[in-house]
Amino acid sequence: MWLRDLAVSAPGKVILHGEHAVVLGKVALAVALDLRTFLRLRPGAEGRLSVSLPGVGVRRSWDTSGLRALRGRIAGKGRGEEPLPRRKQLDALREFAGIAAGASAPESLATLAFLYMCLAISAKYGDVPSVDILVWSELPTGAGLGSSAAYAVCLAAALLMVCGAISCPLQEGESTARWTEEELTLINSWAFQGERVIHGNPSGVDNAVGTWGGALRYQAGKITPLKRVPTLRILLTNTKVPRSTKVLVAGVKEKILKFPAIMNPVLDSIDAISQECQSVLEAMPANPSPEHYPVLEEFFDINQHHLNVLGVGHPSLDRLCQVTASHSLHSKLTGAGGGGCGITLLPPDTSPLAVEAAKQDLCACGFECWETKIGAPGVTLHSCSSLSTQVLHALAQS
């Protein structure tokens, strides 16, 4: 039985290759980013459920009896699949939480997803828990890095564990533990429902990466985790240039309709890059030769040119590529493009001085920069004592 302070974490994600082409049935590779969201779980005061999300300014507490009464109005039928978040259910939750209809600010959506998941999970597996939950993230919101999915995965794992639907795999004296494949599948399916509350019609890629970690292949709705992938060092750079994914996707579609004979081969080439890259990644753990890195760098360069041809580049991303190229590093945009984020591969022989100089030059452009890894582990249970000082300090906010 779970009776102690624990923490759950889940990674963000980046698209390695296949942006935009994936919408048209091509292969995309998504990889787990070792910037994580952390959830602290504590037994709470009897009859109270509390949630704190300091990153978006949420601090709420409810009587479990009031939540139980509300649960009767939104619970699914208890058979088969997880209940879908329906408009009527979400309207009832909005009214209960005092969230205006149509409110789309991060704090409103995060609160709504929390309430929905808590009530739907407890309706199926147990009572509304008396717990105190605090969530803190290393991931920036709205940057296309899967921050909402990492939040949903952490919530799903914590709530399923508290309600007894999955085990508490952390043994006394262990610092971290992971759930079984069957339990991860359940966590993922509930995290997807949380993502539906936040995004309406998500692909399911972000929550799958948050659950399983490593790398995933996504094509035409089918998600396949890659068996063994290396952990690669990268620089992640946020240009802080806002963009509309919807507008960028529409622009690509328009270009393809206008010039099909020119644009379809570009999409086919992006598809080939994703597949070739998958082969390289899967070969690397058994044969960790430095010769793989120049190939991965060339894939970055070629794909970045293709994405510019599709019309989703931006002067800020060109600048990012120029700055890193001046330090002999290779970069590409990740996600929707038009600004947003870019990734830079850091081969093992990259000197720390070159990395530091590149980071300084990128920050001088007004960008935000993190040195991190891709291919990170998925959702993980931690003993609080094993967490870094920075994470512990962030989770001590109450």
Backbone torsions as a table, in degrees:
resi	resn	phi	psi	omega
1	MET	NA	140.8	180.0
2	TRP	-81.1	121.5	-178.3
3	LEU	-138.1	6.2	-172.2
4	ARG	-126.2	170.9	174.5
5	ASP	-68.2	128.3	177.5
6	LEU	-137.4	165.6	174.5
7	ALA	-131.4	144.7	175.8
8	VAL	-118.3	140.6	174.2
9	SER	-132.9	153.9	176.1
10	ALA	-143.3	145.6	-176.9
11	PRO	-84.0	159.7	167.3
12	GLY	-79.5	-171.2	-179.5
13	LYS	-143.6	154.2	166.4
14	VAL	-129.5	152.6	171.4
15	ILE	-86.2	122.5	179.7
16	LEU	-80.1	-48.3	177.7
17	HIS	-149.9	151.0	174.2
18	GLY	107.9	4.5	176.0
19	GLU	-51.9	142.6	177.3
20	HIS	67.3	-45.3	178.2
21	ALA	-62.7	-30.0	-177.8
22	VAL	-62.0	-32.0	179.3
23	VAL	-63.8	-24.3	-177.3
24	LEU	-105.5	27.1	172.4
25	GLY	86.1	7.2	179.6
26	LYS	-87.5	169.9	-179.1
27	VAL	-78.5	138.0	169.7
28	ALA	-124.3	147.4	173.9
29	LEU	-111.5	122.8	176.6
30	ALA	-112.8	137.7	-177.6
31	VAL	-127.8	148.2	179.6
32	ALA	-74.7	135.4	-176.8
33	LEU	-103.0	131.8	-176.6
34	ASP	-82.4	40.1	161.1
35	LEU	-108.7	127.3	-166.1
36	ARG	-123.3	159.6	169.7
37	THR	-103.1	134.6	-178.3
38	PHE	-116.7	138.9	177.1
39	LEU	-122.9	125.1	175.1
40	ARG	-98.4	130.8	-176.2
41	LEU	-118.8	124.1	179.0
42	ARG	-131.5	146.2	169.4
43	PRO	-60.2	132.7	-177.2
44	GLY	-101.8	-178.0	175.2
45	ALA	-63.5	140.4	-178.0
46	GLU	-55.3	129.2	177.2
47	GLY	83.0	8.6	179.1
48	ARG	-127.1	140.0	173.0
49	LEU	-120.5	123.6	-176.9
50	SER	-124.3	146.1	174.8
51	VAL	-137.2	134.6	175.5
52	SER	-125.1	127.9	177.0
53	LEU	-127.3	78.2	-173.5
54	PRO	-57.6	-29.3	-179.0
55	GLY	-62.3	-29.9	-180.0
56	VAL	-119.3	13.9	173.5
57	GLY	71.3	33.2	178.7
58	VAL	-105.3	131.1	171.4
59	ARG	-145.9	104.2	-174.4
60	ARG	-130.9	151.8	178.0
61	SER	-145.3	138.3	-178.8
62	TRP	-134.1	154.4	170.5
63	ASP	-73.1	134.5	179.5
64	THR	-66.3	-27.3	179.2
65	SER	-66.1	-39.6	177.5
66	GLY	-66.6	-37.4	178.7
67	LEU	-68.8	-36.7	178.7
68	ARG	-61.8	-42.7	179.7
69	ALA	-64.8	-41.1	179.4
70	LEU	-66.8	-35.6	-177.3
71	ARG	-58.6	-36.8	179.2
72	GLY	-58.8	-27.0	-177.9
73	ARG	-84.3	-21.8	-173.9
74	ILE	-115.7	-6.8	-174.5
75	ALA	-64.8	148.5	176.0
76	GLY	-76.0	-172.6	-177.1
77	LYS	-81.0	-8.7	177.5
78	GLY	80.8	7.8	179.0
79	ARG	-118.2	148.1	171.3
80	GLY	64.0	-132.8	-172.7
81	GLU	-66.8	165.0	174.0
82	GLU	-60.9	143.0	-179.3
83	PRO	-63.0	135.6	178.7
84	LEU	-75.5	142.8	174.7
85	PRO	-69.7	110.0	-179.0
86	ARG	-96.9	156.5	-176.1
87	ARG	-56.2	-42.0	-177.9
88	LYS	-62.1	-42.2	179.0
89	GLN	-63.5	-46.2	-177.4
90	LEU	-66.7	-35.5	176.2
91	ASP	-62.2	-40.9	178.8
92	ALA	-64.4	-39.2	178.9
93	LEU	-68.4	-40.2	178.6
94	ARG	-60.5	-46.2	-178.8
95	GLU	-61.1	-44.9	-179.4
96	PHE	-61.1	-41.7	-174.6
97	ALA	-90.6	-1.9	-179.4
98	GLY	70.0	35.2	178.1
99	ILE	-99.6	126.6	-177.5
100	ALA	-64.3	145.7	176.7
101	ALA	-58.7	134.0	178.4
102	GLY	81.3	-0.2	179.0
103	ALA	-64.8	127.2	-175.9
104	SER	-123.1	13.2	177.5
105	ALA	-67.0	148.9	-177.7
106	PRO	-52.0	-39.9	-177.8
107	GLU	-65.4	-36.3	178.9
108	SER	-67.5	-46.6	-177.8
109	LEU	-68.3	-37.5	179.6
110	ALA	-65.9	-40.0	178.9
111	THR	-67.2	-42.9	-179.7
112	LEU	-62.2	-45.2	179.4
113	ALA	-64.0	-39.4	178.8
114	PHE	-60.7	-50.5	-178.5
115	LEU	-62.7	-44.9	-178.7
116	TYR	-60.2	-49.5	-176.6
117	MET	-65.6	-40.3	-179.4
118	CYS	-62.4	-46.1	-176.4
119	LEU	-74.1	-41.3	-178.3
120	ALA	-68.8	-39.3	179.5
121	ILE	-70.0	-44.8	-178.2
122	SER	-68.1	-29.8	178.1
123	ALA	-64.4	-33.2	-175.3
124	LYS	-89.4	-31.3	-169.8
125	TYR	-122.3	-7.3	-177.2
126	GLY	171.3	-160.9	-178.0
127	ASP	-90.2	162.9	173.9
128	VAL	-62.5	122.4	-173.1
129	PRO	-78.9	148.0	171.9
130	SER	-92.2	88.1	-177.0
131	VAL	-134.8	163.2	178.9
132	ASP	-120.0	116.6	-175.7
133	ILE	-116.9	131.8	173.9
134	LEU	-128.3	133.2	-178.4
135	VAL	-122.2	130.7	177.8
136	TRP	-135.2	144.0	-174.6
137	SER	-131.4	144.1	171.0
138	GLU	-83.7	-10.0	-174.7
139	LEU	-88.9	133.9	171.8
140	PRO	-71.0	145.6	178.6
141	THR	-84.2	152.4	174.3
142	GLY	69.0	18.9	-178.4
143	ALA	-107.4	8.4	179.6
144	GLY	75.4	23.8	-176.1
145	LEU	-107.6	15.6	174.2
146	GLY	74.6	28.6	-177.5
147	SER	-65.4	-38.5	-178.7
148	SER	-69.3	-34.7	179.3
149	ALA	-69.6	-40.3	177.9
150	ALA	-60.7	-39.4	176.3
151	TYR	-62.7	-47.3	-178.7
152	ALA	-64.2	-38.3	179.1
153	VAL	-65.9	-45.3	178.4
154	CYS	-60.4	-45.3	178.9
155	LEU	-61.3	-46.7	-178.4
156	ALA	-59.3	-47.4	-178.6
157	ALA	-62.1	-46.0	-177.2
158	ALA	-65.3	-46.2	-176.5
159	LEU	-69.5	-39.9	177.9
160	LEU	-63.8	-36.5	179.9
161	MET	-69.2	-45.4	-179.6
162	VAL	-63.4	-36.4	-178.7
163	CYS	-84.2	-0.3	175.0
164	GLY	82.0	10.2	-179.5
165	ALA	-77.3	-27.1	174.5
166	ILE	-130.2	162.3	-176.8
167	SER	-76.4	170.1	167.5
168	CYS	-103.3	96.4	-169.6
169	PRO	-76.5	-4.8	-175.1
170	LEU	-82.5	114.9	178.3
171	GLN	-83.4	154.9	177.5
172	GLU	-53.8	131.0	177.8
173	GLY	92.2	-13.6	178.2
174	GLU	-85.3	150.2	178.7
175	SER	-92.2	-37.4	178.4
176	THR	-140.2	159.6	175.6
177	ALA	-154.9	158.7	177.4
178	ARG	-127.1	159.2	-177.7
179	TRP	-84.9	168.8	177.7
180	THR	-72.6	165.5	179.8
181	GLU	-56.7	-41.7	-179.9
182	GLU	-64.2	-41.7	178.9
183	GLU	-68.2	-38.2	177.3
184	LEU	-62.6	-37.6	178.2
185	THR	-62.3	-39.3	178.7
186	LEU	-68.9	-43.9	177.0
187	ILE	-56.6	-47.0	-177.7
188	ASN	-61.5	-41.4	-176.8
189	SER	-67.0	-36.2	177.3
190	TRP	-75.2	-36.1	177.0
191	ALA	-61.8	-36.7	177.6
192	PHE	-61.6	-38.7	177.4
193	GLN	-64.2	-39.0	176.6
194	GLY	-62.7	-40.6	177.3
195	GLU	-64.2	-33.8	178.1
196	ARG	-66.6	-36.7	176.9
197	VAL	-62.2	-41.1	-175.0
198	ILE	-79.5	-42.9	-170.3
199	HIS	-111.6	-10.0	179.5
200	GLY	85.5	-66.7	-175.0
201	ASN	-137.6	66.5	-177.7
202	PRO	-75.4	164.1	-179.1
203	SER	-78.8	-24.1	-174.5
204	GLY	94.0	-6.6	-178.7
205	VAL	-68.0	-47.5	-173.4
206	ASP	-60.7	-46.4	-178.9
207	ASN	-69.2	-31.0	177.2
208	ALA	-66.6	-41.4	176.5
209	VAL	-63.8	-43.2	179.0
210	GLY	-61.6	-33.7	-178.5
211	THR	-78.9	-51.9	-172.7
212	TRP	-94.3	-23.4	-177.7
213	GLY	70.5	-163.4	178.0
214	GLY	65.2	-126.9	179.5
215	ALA	-139.0	148.6	179.0
216	LEU	-128.6	146.7	171.5
217	ARG	-102.5	132.8	-179.3
218	TYR	-126.9	126.8	176.9
219	GLN	-151.3	124.6	175.5
220	ALA	47.8	47.4	175.8
221	GLY	84.5	-9.2	-178.5
222	LYS	-96.9	125.2	-177.5
223	ILE	-109.4	122.3	179.9
224	THR	-124.8	114.2	175.3
225	PRO	-66.2	136.1	174.3
226	LEU	-74.9	140.8	-171.0
227	LYS	-64.8	-57.8	-178.6
228	ARG	-132.5	126.0	177.6
229	VAL	-133.6	149.8	178.2
230	PRO	-77.0	160.0	170.0
231	THR	-90.4	123.2	-177.7
232	LEU	-111.5	139.7	176.2
233	ARG	-82.1	137.7	177.0
234	ILE	-140.1	163.2	161.5
235	LEU	-101.9	131.7	173.7
236	LEU	-108.1	126.0	-177.1
237	THR	-123.4	127.0	175.2
238	ASN	-100.6	114.9	-179.7
239	THR	-71.2	-15.8	-177.5
240	LYS	65.1	12.8	175.7
241	VAL	-84.9	116.7	-178.4
242	PRO	-70.9	150.7	178.8
243	ARG	-150.8	161.0	176.9
244	SER	-107.1	113.9	179.1
245	THR	-57.3	-42.2	-177.4
246	LYS	-58.4	-45.4	-179.1
247	VAL	-65.5	-42.2	-179.6
248	LEU	-65.3	-42.7	178.4
249	VAL	-62.1	-42.7	179.4
250	ALA	-63.6	-37.3	179.5
251	GLY	-64.8	-40.3	178.1
252	VAL	-64.0	-44.9	-179.0
253	LYS	-59.2	-43.8	-179.3
254	GLU	-61.9	-42.2	-179.8
255	LYS	-63.8	-39.9	-179.2
256	ILE	-67.0	-39.9	178.5
257	LEU	-66.3	-35.1	-176.5
258	LYS	-76.3	-40.9	-176.5
259	PHE	-128.6	61.9	-174.7
260	PRO	-58.8	-38.8	-176.8
261	ALA	-67.6	-25.4	179.6
262	ILE	-89.1	-43.4	-170.8
263	MET	-81.4	-33.6	-178.1
264	ASN	-61.8	-40.0	174.9
265	PRO	-62.4	-31.0	177.6
266	VAL	-65.0	-43.6	178.0
267	LEU	-64.0	-39.9	177.6
268	ASP	-62.8	-37.2	179.7
269	SER	-68.5	-40.8	176.5
270	ILE	-61.2	-41.5	178.0
271	ASP	-59.7	-44.0	-179.9
272	ALA	-64.6	-38.1	177.4
273	ILE	-60.7	-46.2	179.6
274	SER	-57.6	-44.9	-176.6
275	GLN	-70.7	-40.9	177.5
276	GLU	-64.6	-40.4	180.0
277	CYS	-63.7	-40.8	177.1
278	GLN	-57.4	-44.8	180.0
279	SER	-60.7	-43.1	179.8
280	VAL	-64.2	-47.8	-178.4
281	LEU	-59.7	-41.1	-177.6
282	GLU	-72.5	-24.0	178.5
283	ALA	-81.8	-22.6	-171.0
284	MET	-65.2	-43.8	-176.9
285	PRO	-59.5	-38.7	-179.0
286	ALA	-78.0	-24.2	-176.8
287	ASN	-139.4	76.9	-173.1
288	PRO	-75.6	57.4	-178.0
289	SER	-80.2	141.5	177.2
290	PRO	-64.2	-13.8	-179.1
291	GLU	-66.9	-18.0	179.5
292	HIS	-69.4	-30.8	-170.9
293	TYR	-66.5	-44.2	176.7
294	PRO	-59.0	-31.8	177.9
295	VAL	-67.3	-46.5	179.0
296	LEU	-61.4	-37.3	178.8
297	GLU	-65.2	-41.3	178.0
298	GLU	-63.8	-38.5	176.5
299	PHE	-59.4	-42.2	177.9
300	PHE	-58.1	-49.6	-176.1
301	ASP	-62.1	-47.7	-176.8
302	ILE	-64.1	-44.6	-176.9
303	ASN	-66.8	-36.2	177.9
304	GLN	-61.1	-41.2	176.8
305	HIS	-63.2	-42.9	179.2
306	HIS	-60.0	-42.0	-178.0
307	LEU	-66.9	-34.2	173.6
308	ASN	-64.7	-40.0	177.8
309	VAL	-62.1	-37.5	178.2
310	LEU	-69.4	-13.7	177.2
311	GLY	92.3	17.7	-178.1
312	VAL	-110.1	15.1	174.5
313	GLY	-76.3	-176.2	178.0
314	HIS	-165.8	147.3	178.8
315	PRO	-52.5	-34.8	180.0
316	SER	-64.9	-36.8	179.2
317	LEU	-73.7	-35.7	174.4
318	ASP	-60.4	-42.7	179.9
319	ARG	-61.6	-45.3	178.8
320	LEU	-56.3	-47.1	-179.3
321	CYS	-65.0	-38.9	179.4
322	GLN	-66.2	-44.7	-178.3
323	VAL	-61.3	-46.9	-177.6
324	THR	-70.8	-33.6	177.8
325	ALA	-62.3	-32.9	179.7
326	SER	-67.5	-14.9	175.2
327	HIS	-108.6	19.8	179.9
328	SER	60.5	34.5	177.7
329	LEU	-116.4	154.5	-173.9
330	HIS	-116.0	133.8	-174.6
331	SER	-132.7	162.3	170.7
332	LYS	-152.0	160.5	173.7
333	LEU	-69.3	159.0	173.4
334	THR	-134.5	134.0	-179.4
335	GLY	95.7	-142.9	-171.3
336	ALA	-73.9	-25.5	-176.2
337	GLY	84.0	-159.6	-179.3
338	GLY	62.7	26.0	-169.2
339	GLY	117.5	-140.7	178.2
340	GLY	67.3	-138.5	-170.9
341	CYS	-111.2	156.1	172.1
342	GLY	-131.5	157.3	178.0
343	ILE	-122.9	144.9	-179.0
344	THR	-125.9	124.9	-179.5
345	LEU	-76.5	135.4	177.4
346	LEU	-116.0	91.7	178.1
347	PRO	-58.5	158.1	-176.0
348	PRO	-57.1	-28.3	-177.2
349	ASP	-89.3	8.5	178.6
350	THR	-68.6	129.2	-178.0
351	SER	-74.5	143.0	177.9
352	PRO	-55.2	-33.1	179.7
353	LEU	-64.6	-41.8	179.4
354	ALA	-64.2	-40.8	179.2
355	VAL	-63.1	-46.5	-178.2
356	GLU	-62.7	-43.0	-179.7
357	ALA	-64.6	-41.7	178.8
358	ALA	-63.4	-42.9	179.7
359	LYS	-61.4	-43.5	-179.5
360	GLN	-62.8	-43.8	-179.6
361	ASP	-65.2	-37.9	179.2
362	LEU	-68.1	-41.3	178.7
363	CYS	-65.8	-32.8	177.9
364	ALA	-65.4	-22.0	176.0
365	CYS	-81.3	-1.4	-177.3
366	GLY	89.6	10.8	-179.8
367	PHE	-90.1	163.0	174.5
368	GLU	-108.3	138.8	-168.9
369	CYS	-135.5	134.9	175.7
370	TRP	-126.7	138.4	169.9
371	GLU	-94.9	118.1	-174.2
372	THR	-147.7	-165.6	-178.0
373	LYS	-130.0	156.9	169.3
374	ILE	-119.8	154.1	-173.4
375	GLY	92.1	21.9	-176.4
376	ALA	-70.6	161.0	178.2
377	PRO	-68.3	154.5	179.1
378	GLY	-78.6	-155.8	-173.8
379	VAL	-55.1	132.0	-172.0
380	THR	-136.6	144.3	174.9
381	LEU	-100.3	133.8	-176.9
382	HIS	-123.3	147.2	163.7
383	SER	-78.9	140.1	-174.7
384	CYS	-59.6	-33.5	-176.7
385	SER	-66.4	-18.7	-177.1
386	SER	-87.7	-5.4	-176.1
387	LEU	-78.9	157.1	179.1
388	SER	-68.0	159.5	-179.2
389	THR	-57.9	-40.5	-178.3
390	GLN	-62.7	-45.0	-178.6
391	VAL	-67.9	-43.9	178.9
392	LEU	-58.5	-42.1	180.0
393	HIS	-63.1	-43.8	-179.9
394	ALA	-64.3	-37.7	-177.9
395	LEU	-81.2	-6.5	178.8
396	ALA	-81.8	-11.3	177.2
397	GLN	-64.0	132.8	-179.5
398	SER	-145.1	NA	NA
